[in-house]
Every structure is written in structure tokens, then in C-alpha cells.
Amino acid sequence: FMNGGSLDRFIDDRTVEMPWTLRLSLSSDIAQGMKYLHSRGIFHRDLTSRVISP
């Protein structure tokens, strides 16, 4: 979750423009968070990606 609701809800909101720089920043933040958790021996088994059709 993030300020203003979940990332999933934010991505699904077609009225919000999401520039590629923001997409890359969010992806990098998620990857860094997962890297940290893995370094601490914590694994998240429910992390998935999905394709959103236009």
C-alpha cells in the first residue's frame, strides 16, 4: 500500500496519467524493497505482475 490507496488501484485508475518515469521509479522502489527483504531472509510468495489491456 502507499499514500492514497493501493498501487493496484492507482494503476487501474485510467483517469490518472502515469508517465514512464513514475513507472520506472515505482518499479525500482519495489525491486529495492524486495532485495532488502530477501537479504533479511524474508520472501513474499504473492508478488505478481499482470498485463493491463488498453
C-alpha distances in whole Angstrom, upper triangle without the diagonal:
4,7,8,6,4,6,9,10,10,12,14,15,18,19,17,19,17,20,20,20,16,16,17,15,12,14,16,13,11,15,16,13,14,18,17,16,19,21,21,21,18,17,15,16,14,13,15,15,17,20,19,23,24
4,6,6,6,7,10,10,9,12,14,15,18,18,15,17,15,18,18,18,14,14,16,14,11,13,15,12,11,15,15,13,16,19,18,18,21,22,22,23,20,20,17,20,17,16,17,17,19,21,20,23,24
4,6,8,9,12,11,10,13,16,15,18,17,15,17,16,18,20,18,15,16,18,15,13,16,17,14,15,18,18,16,19,22,21,21,24,26,25,27,24,24,21,23,21,19,21,20,22,23,22,25,25
4,7,9,11,9,8,12,13,12,15,15,13,15,15,18,20,19,16,16,19,17,15,18,19,17,17,21,21,19,22,25,24,24,27,29,28,29,26,26,23,25,22,20,21,21,21,22,21,24,23
4,7,8,7,7,11,12,11,15,15,13,16,15,19,20,20,16,16,19,17,14,17,19,17,16,20,20,18,20,23,23,22,25,27,27,27,24,23,20,21,18,17,18,18,18,20,19,22,22
4,5,5,6,9,10,11,14,16,14,16,15,18,19,19,15,15,17,16,12,14,17,15,13,17,18,16,17,21,21,20,22,25,24,25,21,20,17,18,15,14,14,14,15,17,16,19,20
4,5,5,6,9,10,13,14,12,14,12,15,15,16,12,11,14,13,9,11,14,12,11,14,16,14,15,19,19,19,21,24,24,24,21,19,16,18,15,12,12,12,13,14,14,17,18
4,5,5,6,9,12,14,13,14,13,16,16,18,14,12,15,15,12,13,16,15,13,16,18,17,17,21,22,21,22,25,26,26,22,20,17,17,13,12,11,10,10,12,11,14,16
4,5,5,6,10,11,11,13,13,16,18,19,15,14,17,17,14,16,19,17,16,19,21,20,20,24,25,24,26,29,29,29,25,23,20,20,17,15,15,14,13,14,12,15,16
4,5,5,8,10,8,10,9,13,14,15,12,11,15,14,12,14,17,16,15,18,20,19,20,23,24,24,26,28,29,29,26,24,21,22,19,17,16,14,14,15,13,15,15
4,6,7,10,8,9,8,11,12,14,11,10,13,14,11,12,16,15,14,17,20,19,20,23,24,24,25,28,29,29,26,24,21,21,18,15,14,12,11,11,9,12,12
4,6,9,9,11,11,14,15,18,15,13,17,18,15,16,19,19,18,20,23,22,23,26,27,26,28,31,31,31,28,26,22,22,19,17,15,13,11,11,8,10,11
4,5,6,9,10,13,16,18,15,14,18,18,16,18,21,20,20,23,25,24,25,28,29,29,30,33,34,34,31,29,25,26,22,20,19,16,15,14,11,13,12
4,5,7,9,12,15,17,15,14,18,19,17,19,22,22,21,24,27,26,27,30,31,31,33,35,36,36,33,31,28,28,24,22,20,18,16,14,11,11,9
4,6,9,13,16,18,15,16,19,20,18,20,23,23,23,26,28,28,29,32,33,33,35,37,38,39,35,33,30,31,27,25,23,21,19,18,14,15,13
4,6,10,13,14,12,12,16,16,15,17,20,20,20,23,25,25,26,29,30,30,32,34,35,36,33,31,28,29,26,23,22,19,18,17,15,16,14
4,6,10,11,10,11,14,15,14,16,19,19,20,22,24,24,26,28,29,30,32,34,35,36,33,32,29,30,27,24,22,19,18,17,14,15,13
4,7,8,6,7,10,11,11,12,15,16,16,19,20,21,22,24,26,27,28,30,32,33,30,28,26,27,24,21,20,17,16,15,13,15,13
4,5,5,6,9,10,11,12,14,16,17,19,20,21,23,24,26,27,29,30,32,33,31,30,27,28,26,23,21,18,18,17,15,17,15
4,5,5,6,8,10,10,12,14,15,16,18,20,21,22,24,26,27,28,30,31,29,28,26,27,25,21,20,17,17,16,15,17,16
4,5,5,6,9,10,10,12,14,15,16,18,20,21,22,24,26,27,29,30,29,27,26,27,25,22,21,18,19,19,18,20,19
4,5,5,6,8,10,10,12,14,15,16,18,20,21,23,24,26,27,29,27,25,23,25,23,20,19,17,18,18,17,19,18
4,5,5,6,9,10,11,12,14,15,17,18,20,21,22,24,26,27,25,23,21,22,20,17,16,13,14,14,14,16,16
4,6,5,6,9,10,10,12,14,15,16,18,20,21,22,24,26,24,22,21,22,21,17,17,14,16,16,16,19,19
4,5,5,6,9,10,11,12,14,15,17,18,20,21,23,24,23,22,20,22,21,18,18,16,18,18,19,21,22
4,5,5,6,9,10,11,12,14,15,17,18,20,21,23,20,19,17,19,18,14,15,13,15,16,17,20,20
4,5,5,6,9,10,11,12,14,15,16,18,20,21,19,17,16,17,16,12,12,11,13,15,16,19,20
4,5,5,6,9,10,10,12,14,15,16,19,20,18,18,17,19,18,15,15,14,17,18,19,23,23
4,5,5,6,9,10,11,12,14,15,17,19,17,16,15,18,17,14,15,15,18,20,20,24,25
4,5,5,6,9,10,11,12,14,16,17,14,13,12,14,13,10,12,12,15,17,19,22,23
4,5,5,6,9,10,10,12,14,15,14,13,12,14,14,11,12,13,16,18,20,23,25
4,5,5,6,9,10,11,13,14,13,13,13,16,17,14,16,16,20,22,23,27,28
4,5,5,6,9,10,11,13,11,11,11,14,14,12,15,16,19,22,23,27,28
4,5,5,6,8,10,10,9,8,8,11,12,10,12,14,18,21,23,26,28
4,6,5,6,9,10,10,10,11,14,15,13,15,17,20,23,25,29,31
4,5,5,6,9,9,10,12,15,17,15,18,19,23,26,28,31,33
4,5,5,6,5,7,8,12,14,13,16,18,22,25,27,31,33
4,5,5,5,6,9,12,14,13,16,18,22,25,28,31,33
4,6,7,9,12,15,18,17,20,22,25,28,31,34,36
4,6,9,12,15,18,17,20,23,27,30,32,36,38
4,7,10,13,16,16,19,22,26,29,31,35,37
4,7,10,12,13,16,19,23,26,29,32,35
4,6,9,10,13,16,20,23,25,29,32
4,6,6,10,13,16,20,22,26,29
4,6,9,12,15,19,21,25,28
4,6,10,12,16,18,22,25
4,7,10,14,16,20,22
4,7,10,13,16,19
4,7,10,13,16
4,6,10,13
4,6,10
4,6
4
